[in-house]
Amino acid sequence: MSEAKNALVLRGGWEGHSPTAATDLFIPHLEASGYRVRVETTPEVYADAAAMAEVDLVVQCYTMGQASKEAVAGLRRAVAAGTGFAGWHGGIADSFRASSDYLQLVGGQFATHPPQDRDDLPEGPEANYIPYTVDITVPDHPVTAGIGSFDLVTEQYWVLTDDYNDVLATTTLAARDRDEWHRPITCPAVWTRRWGRGSVFVCTPGHTVEVLQHPSVRTIVERGLLWASR
């Protein structure tokens, strides 16, 4: 029997992304895949070099918030040494906004999610729920194999990225009459990134547990976690 691997789940930050419920959705998948799961609620665990040396996979759902320079440096060292780093939506693509070192590691940063194209916007986050398509661009990757392009009604992420990412899926934001931009913008929706001996996986859909339960989103995330792992 193969030796169990270790997964560190970091959850916290802005509660609007339901970090506890969202990560609870995937912990059973990790345990069934042979991982011992440790849950933490502060990014300062990343500064513990001895603890991080034992981690095969970090699953992060920590929107906004702050992390010390020591924590970010510890995370970068761990990933460079082979620890996988994975997450979804703002829990990984909108974390620790003040840290350029963190942004370089992840390869993408949330910029906006355009609201519905109407004058009488609903109250709350539903104002930003719009229909859009996730276009699978690499259909033969282990994360996306057998999954076709699919439609969602939720926040559509405009992310700022670089060309070091290996983009597995994209989404195109329309240029509507009331928008300031003048042409459609295509952004990565799912990407991977090699960092030293480690790997990074990001899926931008995932604002709510219901979105994460969409069959295609859930499959992509479950596969992405295992793909990124040491």
Phi, psi and omega in degrees: 000134182289151180290141180295148174261167183245127176244134175253120177256116175257123180222144182154209184074213183299127185285349181298341177261014174047059187300326180289308181296322181294315180287328176299335179294330186252347179300316177301325177297318178295315181296320178293337179269007173096022181258139163275128188250127174246132181250130177231158182238009175224135179293350181293347172300333180296337181281351181274095187299320182295318179293317183292333179296338181267356187269128177269334183210130170255124172252116186246128172226079187220091185279135181057222181074186181226151173225141180291162176302324180294321179293314180296319178297321178295320177296315179299317179297318182295315180295317179299332180274355174127352178291134176281151180226123189213155177178186184219154170051215183291347180291344176229329184264003175218043179254147168049057187303334184278356185255106176293329178295322177293315181299322179295321179298314186284322178088009178194147181224129174305134175248314179194167166227108186302143178283171175302152183271074182203161181276323184264072183294141176292161178284147173084191185296339180300340177300337183257010179273112180229154177283135177204169183247137168262115183264116177287123183254343177232089187282354182250013176280148179305332181282327188246001184304130176080002180254124177270172175301148185215161184253145177226160167234098184191191176295133177256115187278127163267117181241146174267122187223179175231172187272013172279345178290146167262105189273124181260337180205150180231168170219143183249121178273130182289158170254101184265167185303324184272356182278152179282336180273154193250000176210158179301148181241123177262124182239151172299138173250332175220130177212161173235166186202131176270136181220105186060234177267003183254176182225149179239139177229132180225134173235119185282329173295146178145027183297324180232165175300323180298320177295318179294338178274353174303132187307317182289318180297313182298318179296317179299315180294313180301316178293319182297322178300312182290325179297318184287335187298153175305000000 
